[in-house]
Amino acid sequence: MIDIRPERSQDLAPARRVHELAFGEGSSEGALVDALRDGRHTLPELCIVAVDGDEVVGHIVHSRVRLESGHEALALAPMAVLPERQRAGIGSRLVSVSIAVAAATDFPLVVVVGHPEYYPRFGFEPAADLGLRDPWGVRPEAWMAYRLPAHTPEARGLVTYPPPFAAVT
């Protein structure tokens, strides 16, 4: 049975390995997770693992981002599931649990650059429709946002990601 819970210190290296395996050897996602955590850009309660027995099989991270309007928001990135465990609902559970945790915060939004066929099922919508601009010029259908209970229309503008993201863009 898969347990979804906040990461613990003993989960850090296995979580990094999940990202490396999911995104491919030589990918920068594992290093990104470490840099976000080391730079205190993440929220501990929003770094969540999926565990099967003693094995970390999935991991999701949310980081603080700054909106041009002066508001802070959250970025869902990265998320990974071990390749052999993908398409079994683990990623969906990580997203659902993390959104529920984020809903209890004062943040107005969660932004994501992701698959336009995947994230809308959780309530993500085109970020441009909410007045949000991405810093990289990604395809509009891949740039999405989720309105949290604290959302206000004033939370808008260019989204600035923490410096560790510069290494993976």
Phi and psi in radians as a Rosetta constraint file:
Dihedral C 1 N 2 CA 2 C 2 CIRCULARHARMONIC -1.486 0.35
Dihedral N 2 CA 2 C 2 N 3 CIRCULARHARMONIC 2.234 0.35
Dihedral C 2 N 3 CA 3 C 3 CIRCULARHARMONIC -1.826 0.35
Dihedral N 3 CA 3 C 3 N 4 CIRCULARHARMONIC 2.278 0.35
Dihedral C 3 N 4 CA 4 C 4 CIRCULARHARMONIC -1.898 0.35
Dihedral N 4 CA 4 C 4 N 5 CIRCULARHARMONIC 2.132 0.35
Dihedral C 4 N 5 CA 5 C 5 CIRCULARHARMONIC -2.725 0.35
Dihedral N 5 CA 5 C 5 N 6 CIRCULARHARMONIC 2.869 0.35
Dihedral C 5 N 6 CA 6 C 6 CIRCULARHARMONIC -1.062 0.35
Dihedral N 6 CA 6 C 6 N 7 CIRCULARHARMONIC 2.553 0.35
Dihedral C 6 N 7 CA 7 C 7 CIRCULARHARMONIC -1.146 0.35
Dihedral N 7 CA 7 C 7 N 8 CIRCULARHARMONIC 2.676 0.35
Dihedral C 7 N 8 CA 8 C 8 CIRCULARHARMONIC -2.085 0.35
Dihedral N 8 CA 8 C 8 N 9 CIRCULARHARMONIC 2.917 0.35
Dihedral C 8 N 9 CA 9 C 9 CIRCULARHARMONIC -0.979 0.35
Dihedral N 9 CA 9 C 9 N 10 CIRCULARHARMONIC -0.643 0.35
Dihedral C 9 N 10 CA 10 C 10 CIRCULARHARMONIC -1.280 0.35
Dihedral N 10 CA 10 C 10 N 11 CIRCULARHARMONIC -0.150 0.35
Dihedral C 10 N 11 CA 11 C 11 CIRCULARHARMONIC -1.564 0.35
Dihedral N 11 CA 11 C 11 N 12 CIRCULARHARMONIC -0.193 0.35
Dihedral C 11 N 12 CA 12 C 12 CIRCULARHARMONIC -1.083 0.35
Dihedral N 12 CA 12 C 12 N 13 CIRCULARHARMONIC -0.914 0.35
Dihedral C 12 N 13 CA 13 C 13 CIRCULARHARMONIC -1.158 0.35
Dihedral N 13 CA 13 C 13 N 14 CIRCULARHARMONIC -0.785 0.35
Dihedral C 13 N 14 CA 14 C 14 CIRCULARHARMONIC -1.085 0.35
Dihedral N 14 CA 14 C 14 N 15 CIRCULARHARMONIC -0.613 0.35
Dihedral C 14 N 15 CA 15 C 15 CIRCULARHARMONIC -1.143 0.35
Dihedral N 15 CA 15 C 15 N 16 CIRCULARHARMONIC -0.737 0.35
Dihedral C 15 N 16 CA 16 C 16 CIRCULARHARMONIC -1.035 0.35
Dihedral N 16 CA 16 C 16 N 17 CIRCULARHARMONIC -0.749 0.35
Dihedral C 16 N 17 CA 17 C 17 CIRCULARHARMONIC -1.103 0.35
Dihedral N 17 CA 17 C 17 N 18 CIRCULARHARMONIC -0.651 0.35
Dihedral C 17 N 18 CA 18 C 18 CIRCULARHARMONIC -1.024 0.35
Dihedral N 18 CA 18 C 18 N 19 CIRCULARHARMONIC -0.781 0.35
Dihedral C 18 N 19 CA 19 C 19 CIRCULARHARMONIC -1.129 0.35
Dihedral N 19 CA 19 C 19 N 20 CIRCULARHARMONIC -0.733 0.35
Dihedral C 19 N 20 CA 20 C 20 CIRCULARHARMONIC -1.096 0.35
Dihedral N 20 CA 20 C 20 N 21 CIRCULARHARMONIC -0.748 0.35
Dihedral C 20 N 21 CA 21 C 21 CIRCULARHARMONIC -1.240 0.35
Dihedral N 21 CA 21 C 21 N 22 CIRCULARHARMONIC -0.702 0.35
Dihedral C 21 N 22 CA 22 C 22 CIRCULARHARMONIC -1.208 0.35
Dihedral N 22 CA 22 C 22 N 23 CIRCULARHARMONIC -0.679 0.35
Dihedral C 22 N 23 CA 23 C 23 CIRCULARHARMONIC -1.662 0.35
Dihedral N 23 CA 23 C 23 N 24 CIRCULARHARMONIC -0.150 0.35
Dihedral C 23 N 24 CA 24 C 24 CIRCULARHARMONIC 1.806 0.35
Dihedral N 24 CA 24 C 24 N 25 CIRCULARHARMONIC 2.486 0.35
Dihedral C 24 N 25 CA 25 C 25 CIRCULARHARMONIC -0.965 0.35
Dihedral N 25 CA 25 C 25 N 26 CIRCULARHARMONIC 2.428 0.35
Dihedral C 25 N 26 CA 26 C 26 CIRCULARHARMONIC 1.510 0.35
Dihedral N 26 CA 26 C 26 N 27 CIRCULARHARMONIC -0.072 0.35
Dihedral C 26 N 27 CA 27 C 27 CIRCULARHARMONIC -1.249 0.35
Dihedral N 27 CA 27 C 27 N 28 CIRCULARHARMONIC 2.836 0.35
Dihedral C 27 N 28 CA 28 C 28 CIRCULARHARMONIC -1.732 0.35
Dihedral N 28 CA 28 C 28 N 29 CIRCULARHARMONIC 0.013 0.35
Dihedral C 28 N 29 CA 29 C 29 CIRCULARHARMONIC -1.107 0.35
Dihedral N 29 CA 29 C 29 N 30 CIRCULARHARMONIC -0.694 0.35
Dihedral C 29 N 30 CA 30 C 30 CIRCULARHARMONIC -1.070 0.35
Dihedral N 30 CA 30 C 30 N 31 CIRCULARHARMONIC -0.788 0.35
Dihedral C 30 N 31 CA 31 C 31 CIRCULARHARMONIC -1.133 0.35
Dihedral N 31 CA 31 C 31 N 32 CIRCULARHARMONIC -0.634 0.35
Dihedral C 31 N 32 CA 32 C 32 CIRCULARHARMONIC -1.051 0.35
Dihedral N 32 CA 32 C 32 N 33 CIRCULARHARMONIC -0.817 0.35
Dihedral C 32 N 33 CA 33 C 33 CIRCULARHARMONIC -1.010 0.35
Dihedral N 33 CA 33 C 33 N 34 CIRCULARHARMONIC -0.812 0.35
Dihedral C 33 N 34 CA 34 C 34 CIRCULARHARMONIC -1.083 0.35
Dihedral N 34 CA 34 C 34 N 35 CIRCULARHARMONIC -0.785 0.35
Dihedral C 34 N 35 CA 35 C 35 CIRCULARHARMONIC -1.150 0.35
Dihedral N 35 CA 35 C 35 N 36 CIRCULARHARMONIC -0.687 0.35
Dihedral C 35 N 36 CA 36 C 36 CIRCULARHARMONIC -1.108 0.35
Dihedral N 36 CA 36 C 36 N 37 CIRCULARHARMONIC -0.769 0.35
Dihedral C 36 N 37 CA 37 C 37 CIRCULARHARMONIC -1.150 0.35
Dihedral N 37 CA 37 C 37 N 38 CIRCULARHARMONIC -0.818 0.35
Dihedral C 37 N 38 CA 38 C 38 CIRCULARHARMONIC -1.109 0.35
Dihedral N 38 CA 38 C 38 N 39 CIRCULARHARMONIC -0.582 0.35
Dihedral C 38 N 39 CA 39 C 39 CIRCULARHARMONIC -1.489 0.35
Dihedral N 39 CA 39 C 39 N 40 CIRCULARHARMONIC 0.065 0.35
Dihedral C 39 N 40 CA 40 C 40 CIRCULARHARMONIC 1.034 0.35
Dihedral N 40 CA 40 C 40 N 41 CIRCULARHARMONIC 0.629 0.35
Dihedral C 40 N 41 CA 41 C 41 CIRCULARHARMONIC -1.580 0.35
Dihedral N 41 CA 41 C 41 N 42 CIRCULARHARMONIC -0.239 0.35
Dihedral C 41 N 42 CA 42 C 42 CIRCULARHARMONIC -1.641 0.35
Dihedral N 42 CA 42 C 42 N 43 CIRCULARHARMONIC 2.866 0.35
Dihedral C 42 N 43 CA 43 C 43 CIRCULARHARMONIC -1.882 0.35
Dihedral N 43 CA 43 C 43 N 44 CIRCULARHARMONIC 2.109 0.35
Dihedral C 43 N 44 CA 44 C 44 CIRCULARHARMONIC -0.921 0.35
Dihedral N 44 CA 44 C 44 N 45 CIRCULARHARMONIC -0.676 0.35
Dihedral C 44 N 45 CA 45 C 45 CIRCULARHARMONIC -1.240 0.35
Dihedral N 45 CA 45 C 45 N 46 CIRCULARHARMONIC -0.203 0.35
Dihedral C 45 N 46 CA 46 C 46 CIRCULARHARMONIC -1.978 0.35
Dihedral N 46 CA 46 C 46 N 47 CIRCULARHARMONIC 0.355 0.35
Dihedral C 46 N 47 CA 47 C 47 CIRCULARHARMONIC -1.922 0.35
Dihedral N 47 CA 47 C 47 N 48 CIRCULARHARMONIC 1.806 0.35
Dihedral C 47 N 48 CA 48 C 48 CIRCULARHARMONIC -2.132 0.35
Dihedral N 48 CA 48 C 48 N 49 CIRCULARHARMONIC 2.439 0.35
Dihedral C 48 N 49 CA 49 C 49 CIRCULARHARMONIC -1.987 0.35
Dihedral N 49 CA 49 C 49 N 50 CIRCULARHARMONIC 2.694 0.35
Dihedral C 49 N 50 CA 50 C 50 CIRCULARHARMONIC -1.894 0.35
Dihedral N 50 CA 50 C 50 N 51 CIRCULARHARMONIC 2.177 0.35
Dihedral C 50 N 51 CA 51 C 51 CIRCULARHARMONIC -2.158 0.35
Dihedral N 51 CA 51 C 51 N 52 CIRCULARHARMONIC 2.324 0.35
Dihedral C 51 N 52 CA 52 C 52 CIRCULARHARMONIC -2.012 0.35
Dihedral N 52 CA 52 C 52 N 53 CIRCULARHARMONIC 1.836 0.35
Dihedral C 52 N 53 CA 53 C 53 CIRCULARHARMONIC 1.180 0.35
Dihedral N 53 CA 53 C 53 N 54 CIRCULARHARMONIC -2.048 0.35
Dihedral C 53 N 54 CA 54 C 54 CIRCULARHARMONIC -1.804 0.35
Dihedral N 54 CA 54 C 54 N 55 CIRCULARHARMONIC 0.046 0.35
Dihedral C 54 N 55 CA 55 C 55 CIRCULARHARMONIC -1.752 0.35
Dihedral N 55 CA 55 C 55 N 56 CIRCULARHARMONIC 2.212 0.35
Dihedral C 55 N 56 CA 56 C 56 CIRCULARHARMONIC -1.335 0.35
Dihedral N 56 CA 56 C 56 N 57 CIRCULARHARMONIC 2.079 0.35
Dihedral C 56 N 57 CA 57 C 57 CIRCULARHARMONIC -1.967 0.35
Dihedral N 57 CA 57 C 57 N 58 CIRCULARHARMONIC -0.163 0.35
Dihedral C 57 N 58 CA 58 C 58 CIRCULARHARMONIC -2.758 0.35
Dihedral N 58 CA 58 C 58 N 59 CIRCULARHARMONIC 2.740 0.35
Dihedral C 58 N 59 CA 59 C 59 CIRCULARHARMONIC -2.710 0.35
Dihedral N 59 CA 59 C 59 N 60 CIRCULARHARMONIC 2.467 0.35
Dihedral C 59 N 60 CA 60 C 60 CIRCULARHARMONIC -2.377 0.35
Dihedral N 60 CA 60 C 60 N 61 CIRCULARHARMONIC 2.514 0.35
Dihedral C 60 N 61 CA 61 C 61 CIRCULARHARMONIC -2.245 0.35
Dihedral N 61 CA 61 C 61 N 62 CIRCULARHARMONIC 2.438 0.35
Dihedral C 61 N 62 CA 62 C 62 CIRCULARHARMONIC -2.112 0.35
Dihedral N 62 CA 62 C 62 N 63 CIRCULARHARMONIC 2.349 0.35
Dihedral C 62 N 63 CA 63 C 63 CIRCULARHARMONIC -2.091 0.35
Dihedral N 63 CA 63 C 63 N 64 CIRCULARHARMONIC 2.752 0.35
Dihedral C 63 N 64 CA 64 C 64 CIRCULARHARMONIC -1.323 0.35
Dihedral N 64 CA 64 C 64 N 65 CIRCULARHARMONIC 2.388 0.35
Dihedral C 64 N 65 CA 65 C 65 CIRCULARHARMONIC -2.225 0.35
Dihedral N 65 CA 65 C 65 N 66 CIRCULARHARMONIC 2.789 0.35
Dihedral C 65 N 66 CA 66 C 66 CIRCULARHARMONIC -1.929 0.35
Dihedral N 66 CA 66 C 66 N 67 CIRCULARHARMONIC 2.366 0.35
Dihedral C 66 N 67 CA 67 C 67 CIRCULARHARMONIC -1.709 0.35
Dihedral N 67 CA 67 C 67 N 68 CIRCULARHARMONIC 2.616 0.35
Dihedral C 67 N 68 CA 68 C 68 CIRCULARHARMONIC -0.978 0.35
Dihedral N 68 CA 68 C 68 N 69 CIRCULARHARMONIC -0.504 0.35
Dihedral C 68 N 69 CA 69 C 69 CIRCULARHARMONIC -1.260 0.35
Dihedral N 69 CA 69 C 69 N 70 CIRCULARHARMONIC -0.118 0.35
Dihedral C 69 N 70 CA 70 C 70 CIRCULARHARMONIC 1.740 0.35
Dihedral N 70 CA 70 C 70 N 71 CIRCULARHARMONIC -0.186 0.35
Dihedral C 70 N 71 CA 71 C 71 CIRCULARHARMONIC -1.349 0.35
Dihedral N 71 CA 71 C 71 N 72 CIRCULARHARMONIC 2.697 0.35
Dihedral C 71 N 72 CA 72 C 72 CIRCULARHARMONIC -1.698 0.35
Dihedral N 72 CA 72 C 72 N 73 CIRCULARHARMONIC 2.626 0.35
Dihedral C 72 N 73 CA 73 C 73 CIRCULARHARMONIC -2.464 0.35
Dihedral N 73 CA 73 C 73 N 74 CIRCULARHARMONIC -3.028 0.35
Dihedral C 73 N 74 CA 74 C 74 CIRCULARHARMONIC -2.052 0.35
Dihedral N 74 CA 74 C 74 N 75 CIRCULARHARMONIC 2.554 0.35
Dihedral C 74 N 75 CA 75 C 75 CIRCULARHARMONIC -2.016 0.35
Dihedral N 75 CA 75 C 75 N 76 CIRCULARHARMONIC 2.220 0.35
Dihedral C 75 N 76 CA 76 C 76 CIRCULARHARMONIC -1.520 0.35
Dihedral N 76 CA 76 C 76 N 77 CIRCULARHARMONIC 1.840 0.35
Dihedral C 76 N 77 CA 77 C 77 CIRCULARHARMONIC 3.088 0.35
Dihedral N 77 CA 77 C 77 N 78 CIRCULARHARMONIC 2.386 0.35
Dihedral C 77 N 78 CA 78 C 78 CIRCULARHARMONIC -1.570 0.35
Dihedral N 78 CA 78 C 78 N 79 CIRCULARHARMONIC 2.963 0.35
Dihedral C 78 N 79 CA 79 C 79 CIRCULARHARMONIC -2.273 0.35
Dihedral N 79 CA 79 C 79 N 80 CIRCULARHARMONIC 2.437 0.35
Dihedral C 79 N 80 CA 80 C 80 CIRCULARHARMONIC -2.611 0.35
Dihedral N 80 CA 80 C 80 N 81 CIRCULARHARMONIC 2.620 0.35
Dihedral C 80 N 81 CA 81 C 81 CIRCULARHARMONIC -2.310 0.35
Dihedral N 81 CA 81 C 81 N 82 CIRCULARHARMONIC 2.456 0.35
Dihedral C 81 N 82 CA 82 C 82 CIRCULARHARMONIC -0.871 0.35
Dihedral N 82 CA 82 C 82 N 83 CIRCULARHARMONIC 2.393 0.35
Dihedral C 82 N 83 CA 83 C 83 CIRCULARHARMONIC -0.909 0.35
Dihedral N 83 CA 83 C 83 N 84 CIRCULARHARMONIC -0.734 0.35
Dihedral C 83 N 84 CA 84 C 84 CIRCULARHARMONIC -1.290 0.35
Dihedral N 84 CA 84 C 84 N 85 CIRCULARHARMONIC -0.140 0.35
Dihedral C 84 N 85 CA 85 C 85 CIRCULARHARMONIC -1.915 0.35
Dihedral N 85 CA 85 C 85 N 86 CIRCULARHARMONIC 0.012 0.35
Dihedral C 85 N 86 CA 86 C 86 CIRCULARHARMONIC -1.216 0.35
Dihedral N 86 CA 86 C 86 N 87 CIRCULARHARMONIC 2.751 0.35
Dihedral C 86 N 87 CA 87 C 87 CIRCULARHARMONIC 1.156 0.35
Dihedral N 87 CA 87 C 87 N 88 CIRCULARHARMONIC 0.478 0.35
Dihedral C 87 N 88 CA 88 C 88 CIRCULARHARMONIC -2.075 0.35
Dihedral N 88 CA 88 C 88 N 89 CIRCULARHARMONIC 0.185 0.35
Dihedral C 88 N 89 CA 89 C 89 CIRCULARHARMONIC 1.574 0.35
Dihedral N 89 CA 89 C 89 N 90 CIRCULARHARMONIC -0.002 0.35
Dihedral C 89 N 90 CA 90 C 90 CIRCULARHARMONIC -1.174 0.35
Dihedral N 90 CA 90 C 90 N 91 CIRCULARHARMONIC -0.815 0.35
Dihedral C 90 N 91 CA 91 C 91 CIRCULARHARMONIC -1.061 0.35
Dihedral N 91 CA 91 C 91 N 92 CIRCULARHARMONIC -0.712 0.35
Dihedral C 91 N 92 CA 92 C 92 CIRCULARHARMONIC -1.078 0.35
Dihedral N 92 CA 92 C 92 N 93 CIRCULARHARMONIC -0.716 0.35
Dihedral C 92 N 93 CA 93 C 93 CIRCULARHARMONIC -1.158 0.35
Dihedral N 93 CA 93 C 93 N 94 CIRCULARHARMONIC -0.691 0.35
Dihedral C 93 N 94 CA 94 C 94 CIRCULARHARMONIC -1.078 0.35
Dihedral N 94 CA 94 C 94 N 95 CIRCULARHARMONIC -0.791 0.35
Dihedral C 94 N 95 CA 95 C 95 CIRCULARHARMONIC -1.112 0.35
Dihedral N 95 CA 95 C 95 N 96 CIRCULARHARMONIC -0.828 0.35
Dihedral C 95 N 96 CA 96 C 96 CIRCULARHARMONIC -1.070 0.35
Dihedral N 96 CA 96 C 96 N 97 CIRCULARHARMONIC -0.805 0.35
Dihedral C 96 N 97 CA 97 C 97 CIRCULARHARMONIC -1.151 0.35
Dihedral N 97 CA 97 C 97 N 98 CIRCULARHARMONIC -0.746 0.35
Dihedral C 97 N 98 CA 98 C 98 CIRCULARHARMONIC -1.148 0.35
Dihedral N 98 CA 98 C 98 N 99 CIRCULARHARMONIC -0.635 0.35
Dihedral C 98 N 99 CA 99 C 99 CIRCULARHARMONIC -1.154 0.35
Dihedral N 99 CA 99 C 99 N 100 CIRCULARHARMONIC -0.690 0.35
Dihedral C 99 N 100 CA 100 C 100 CIRCULARHARMONIC -1.100 0.35
Dihedral N 100 CA 100 C 100 N 101 CIRCULARHARMONIC -0.699 0.35
Dihedral C 100 N 101 CA 101 C 101 CIRCULARHARMONIC -1.184 0.35
Dihedral N 101 CA 101 C 101 N 102 CIRCULARHARMONIC -0.773 0.35
Dihedral C 101 N 102 CA 102 C 102 CIRCULARHARMONIC -1.077 0.35
Dihedral N 102 CA 102 C 102 N 103 CIRCULARHARMONIC -0.556 0.35
Dihedral C 102 N 103 CA 103 C 103 CIRCULARHARMONIC -1.119 0.35
Dihedral N 103 CA 103 C 103 N 104 CIRCULARHARMONIC -0.361 0.35
Dihedral C 103 N 104 CA 104 C 104 CIRCULARHARMONIC -1.560 0.35
Dihedral N 104 CA 104 C 104 N 105 CIRCULARHARMONIC 0.061 0.35
Dihedral C 104 N 105 CA 105 C 105 CIRCULARHARMONIC -1.694 0.35
Dihedral N 105 CA 105 C 105 N 106 CIRCULARHARMONIC -3.142 0.35
Dihedral C 105 N 106 CA 106 C 106 CIRCULARHARMONIC -1.641 0.35
Dihedral N 106 CA 106 C 106 N 107 CIRCULARHARMONIC 0.092 0.35
Dihedral C 106 N 107 CA 107 C 107 CIRCULARHARMONIC -1.278 0.35
Dihedral N 107 CA 107 C 107 N 108 CIRCULARHARMONIC 2.506 0.35
Dihedral C 107 N 108 CA 108 C 108 CIRCULARHARMONIC -1.491 0.35
Dihedral N 108 CA 108 C 108 N 109 CIRCULARHARMONIC -0.436 0.35
Dihedral C 108 N 109 CA 109 C 109 CIRCULARHARMONIC -2.606 0.35
Dihedral N 109 CA 109 C 109 N 110 CIRCULARHARMONIC 2.763 0.35
Dihedral C 109 N 110 CA 110 C 110 CIRCULARHARMONIC -2.126 0.35
Dihedral N 110 CA 110 C 110 N 111 CIRCULARHARMONIC 2.225 0.35
Dihedral C 110 N 111 CA 111 C 111 CIRCULARHARMONIC -1.877 0.35
Dihedral N 111 CA 111 C 111 N 112 CIRCULARHARMONIC 2.678 0.35
Dihedral C 111 N 112 CA 112 C 112 CIRCULARHARMONIC -2.646 0.35
Dihedral N 112 CA 112 C 112 N 113 CIRCULARHARMONIC 2.499 0.35
Dihedral C 112 N 113 CA 113 C 113 CIRCULARHARMONIC -1.812 0.35
Dihedral N 113 CA 113 C 113 N 114 CIRCULARHARMONIC 1.970 0.35
Dihedral C 113 N 114 CA 114 C 114 CIRCULARHARMONIC -2.814 0.35
Dihedral N 114 CA 114 C 114 N 115 CIRCULARHARMONIC -3.015 0.35
Dihedral C 114 N 115 CA 115 C 115 CIRCULARHARMONIC -1.223 0.35
Dihedral N 115 CA 115 C 115 N 116 CIRCULARHARMONIC 2.121 0.35
Dihedral C 115 N 116 CA 116 C 116 CIRCULARHARMONIC -1.174 0.35
Dihedral N 116 CA 116 C 116 N 117 CIRCULARHARMONIC -0.232 0.35
Dihedral C 116 N 117 CA 117 C 117 CIRCULARHARMONIC -1.532 0.35
Dihedral N 117 CA 117 C 117 N 118 CIRCULARHARMONIC -0.302 0.35
Dihedral C 117 N 118 CA 118 C 118 CIRCULARHARMONIC -1.679 0.35
Dihedral N 118 CA 118 C 118 N 119 CIRCULARHARMONIC -0.976 0.35
Dihedral C 118 N 119 CA 119 C 119 CIRCULARHARMONIC -1.240 0.35
Dihedral N 119 CA 119 C 119 N 120 CIRCULARHARMONIC -0.517 0.35
Dihedral C 119 N 120 CA 120 C 120 CIRCULARHARMONIC -1.030 0.35
Dihedral N 120 CA 120 C 120 N 121 CIRCULARHARMONIC -0.464 0.35
Dihedral C 120 N 121 CA 121 C 121 CIRCULARHARMONIC -1.096 0.35
Dihedral N 121 CA 121 C 121 N 122 CIRCULARHARMONIC -0.325 0.35
Dihedral C 121 N 122 CA 122 C 122 CIRCULARHARMONIC -1.691 0.35
Dihedral N 122 CA 122 C 122 N 123 CIRCULARHARMONIC -0.049 0.35
Dihedral C 122 N 123 CA 123 C 123 CIRCULARHARMONIC 1.877 0.35
Dihedral N 123 CA 123 C 123 N 124 CIRCULARHARMONIC 0.082 0.35
Dihedral C 123 N 124 CA 124 C 124 CIRCULARHARMONIC -1.236 0.35
Dihedral N 124 CA 124 C 124 N 125 CIRCULARHARMONIC 2.513 0.35
Dihedral C 124 N 125 CA 125 C 125 CIRCULARHARMONIC -2.326 0.35
Dihedral N 125 CA 125 C 125 N 126 CIRCULARHARMONIC 2.924 0.35
Dihedral C 125 N 126 CA 126 C 126 CIRCULARHARMONIC -0.985 0.35
Dihedral N 126 CA 126 C 126 N 127 CIRCULARHARMONIC 2.167 0.35
Dihedral C 126 N 127 CA 127 C 127 CIRCULARHARMONIC -1.144 0.35
Dihedral N 127 CA 127 C 127 N 128 CIRCULARHARMONIC -0.572 0.35
Dihedral C 127 N 128 CA 128 C 128 CIRCULARHARMONIC -1.058 0.35
Dihedral N 128 CA 128 C 128 N 129 CIRCULARHARMONIC -0.548 0.35
Dihedral C 128 N 129 CA 129 C 129 CIRCULARHARMONIC -1.141 0.35
Dihedral N 129 CA 129 C 129 N 130 CIRCULARHARMONIC -0.337 0.35
Dihedral C 129 N 130 CA 130 C 130 CIRCULARHARMONIC -1.767 0.35
Dihedral N 130 CA 130 C 130 N 131 CIRCULARHARMONIC 0.162 0.35
Dihedral C 130 N 131 CA 131 C 131 CIRCULARHARMONIC 1.383 0.35
Dihedral N 131 CA 131 C 131 N 132 CIRCULARHARMONIC 0.429 0.35
Dihedral C 131 N 132 CA 132 C 132 CIRCULARHARMONIC -1.828 0.35
Dihedral N 132 CA 132 C 132 N 133 CIRCULARHARMONIC 2.351 0.35
Dihedral C 132 N 133 CA 133 C 133 CIRCULARHARMONIC -2.016 0.35
Dihedral N 133 CA 133 C 133 N 134 CIRCULARHARMONIC 2.410 0.35
Dihedral C 133 N 134 CA 134 C 134 CIRCULARHARMONIC -1.534 0.35
Dihedral N 134 CA 134 C 134 N 135 CIRCULARHARMONIC 2.710 0.35
Dihedral C 134 N 135 CA 135 C 135 CIRCULARHARMONIC -1.450 0.35
Dihedral N 135 CA 135 C 135 N 136 CIRCULARHARMONIC -0.071 0.35
Dihedral C 135 N 136 CA 136 C 136 CIRCULARHARMONIC -2.042 0.35
Dihedral N 136 CA 136 C 136 N 137 CIRCULARHARMONIC -0.149 0.35
Dihedral C 136 N 137 CA 137 C 137 CIRCULARHARMONIC 1.285 0.35
Dihedral N 137 CA 137 C 137 N 138 CIRCULARHARMONIC 0.681 0.35
Dihedral C 137 N 138 CA 138 C 138 CIRCULARHARMONIC -1.239 0.35
Dihedral N 138 CA 138 C 138 N 139 CIRCULARHARMONIC 2.877 0.35
Dihedral C 138 N 139 CA 139 C 139 CIRCULARHARMONIC -0.992 0.35
Dihedral N 139 CA 139 C 139 N 140 CIRCULARHARMONIC 2.340 0.35
Dihedral C 139 N 140 CA 140 C 140 CIRCULARHARMONIC -0.952 0.35
Dihedral N 140 CA 140 C 140 N 141 CIRCULARHARMONIC -0.628 0.35
Dihedral C 140 N 141 CA 141 C 141 CIRCULARHARMONIC -1.255 0.35
Dihedral N 141 CA 141 C 141 N 142 CIRCULARHARMONIC -0.296 0.35
Dihedral C 141 N 142 CA 142 C 142 CIRCULARHARMONIC -1.606 0.35
Dihedral N 142 CA 142 C 142 N 143 CIRCULARHARMONIC -0.170 0.35
Dihedral C 142 N 143 CA 143 C 143 CIRCULARHARMONIC -1.725 0.35
Dihedral N 143 CA 143 C 143 N 144 CIRCULARHARMONIC 1.889 0.35
Dihedral C 143 N 144 CA 144 C 144 CIRCULARHARMONIC -2.294 0.35
Dihedral N 144 CA 144 C 144 N 145 CIRCULARHARMONIC 2.835 0.35
Dihedral C 144 N 145 CA 145 C 145 CIRCULARHARMONIC -2.488 0.35
Dihedral N 145 CA 145 C 145 N 146 CIRCULARHARMONIC 2.684 0.35
Dihedral C 145 N 146 CA 146 C 146 CIRCULARHARMONIC -2.120 0.35
Dihedral N 146 CA 146 C 146 N 147 CIRCULARHARMONIC 2.169 0.35
Dihedral C 146 N 147 CA 147 C 147 CIRCULARHARMONIC -1.398 0.35
Dihedral N 147 CA 147 C 147 N 148 CIRCULARHARMONIC 2.131 0.35
Dihedral C 147 N 148 CA 148 C 148 CIRCULARHARMONIC -1.572 0.35
Dihedral N 148 CA 148 C 148 N 149 CIRCULARHARMONIC 2.910 0.35
Dihedral C 148 N 149 CA 149 C 149 CIRCULARHARMONIC -0.961 0.35
Dihedral N 149 CA 149 C 149 N 150 CIRCULARHARMONIC -0.503 0.35
Dihedral C 149 N 150 CA 150 C 150 CIRCULARHARMONIC -1.471 0.35
Dihedral N 150 CA 150 C 150 N 151 CIRCULARHARMONIC 0.138 0.35
Dihedral C 150 N 151 CA 151 C 151 CIRCULARHARMONIC -1.092 0.35
Dihedral N 151 CA 151 C 151 N 152 CIRCULARHARMONIC 2.430 0.35
Dihedral C 151 N 152 CA 152 C 152 CIRCULARHARMONIC -2.327 0.35
Dihedral N 152 CA 152 C 152 N 153 CIRCULARHARMONIC 2.618 0.35
Dihedral C 152 N 153 CA 153 C 153 CIRCULARHARMONIC -1.076 0.35
Dihedral N 153 CA 153 C 153 N 154 CIRCULARHARMONIC -0.333 0.35
Dihedral C 153 N 154 CA 154 C 154 CIRCULARHARMONIC -1.256 0.35
Dihedral N 154 CA 154 C 154 N 155 CIRCULARHARMONIC -0.304 0.35
Dihedral C 154 N 155 CA 155 C 155 CIRCULARHARMONIC -1.375 0.35
Dihedral N 155 CA 155 C 155 N 156 CIRCULARHARMONIC 1.670 0.35
Dihedral C 155 N 156 CA 156 C 156 CIRCULARHARMONIC -2.760 0.35
Dihedral N 156 CA 156 C 156 N 157 CIRCULARHARMONIC 3.121 0.35
Dihedral C 156 N 157 CA 157 C 157 CIRCULARHARMONIC 1.778 0.35
Dihedral N 157 CA 157 C 157 N 158 CIRCULARHARMONIC -2.945 0.35
Dihedral C 157 N 158 CA 158 C 158 CIRCULARHARMONIC -1.130 0.35
Dihedral N 158 CA 158 C 158 N 159 CIRCULARHARMONIC 2.364 0.35
Dihedral C 158 N 159 CA 159 C 159 CIRCULARHARMONIC -1.673 0.35
Dihedral N 159 CA 159 C 159 N 160 CIRCULARHARMONIC 2.203 0.35
Dihedral C 159 N 160 CA 160 C 160 CIRCULARHARMONIC -1.875 0.35
Dihedral N 160 CA 160 C 160 N 161 CIRCULARHARMONIC 2.090 0.35
Dihedral C 160 N 161 CA 161 C 161 CIRCULARHARMONIC -1.516 0.35
Dihedral N 161 CA 161 C 161 N 162 CIRCULARHARMONIC 2.758 0.35
Dihedral C 161 N 162 CA 162 C 162 CIRCULARHARMONIC -1.076 0.35
Dihedral N 162 CA 162 C 162 N 163 CIRCULARHARMONIC 2.700 0.35
Dihedral C 162 N 163 CA 163 C 163 CIRCULARHARMONIC -0.906 0.35
Dihedral N 163 CA 163 C 163 N 164 CIRCULARHARMONIC -0.611 0.35
Dihedral C 163 N 164 CA 164 C 164 CIRCULARHARMONIC -1.016 0.35
Dihedral N 164 CA 164 C 164 N 165 CIRCULARHARMONIC -0.400 0.35
Dihedral C 164 N 165 CA 165 C 165 CIRCULARHARMONIC -1.212 0.35
Dihedral N 165 CA 165 C 165 N 166 CIRCULARHARMONIC -0.392 0.35
Dihedral C 165 N 166 CA 166 C 166 CIRCULARHARMONIC -1.068 0.35
Dihedral N 166 CA 166 C 166 N 167 CIRCULARHARMONIC -0.480 0.35
Dihedral C 166 N 167 CA 167 C 167 CIRCULARHARMONIC -1.319 0.35
Dihedral N 167 CA 167 C 167 N 168 CIRCULARHARMONIC -0.297 0.35
Dihedral C 167 N 168 CA 168 C 168 CIRCULARHARMONIC -1.961 0.35
Dihedral N 168 CA 168 C 168 N 169 CIRCULARHARMONIC -0.002 0.35
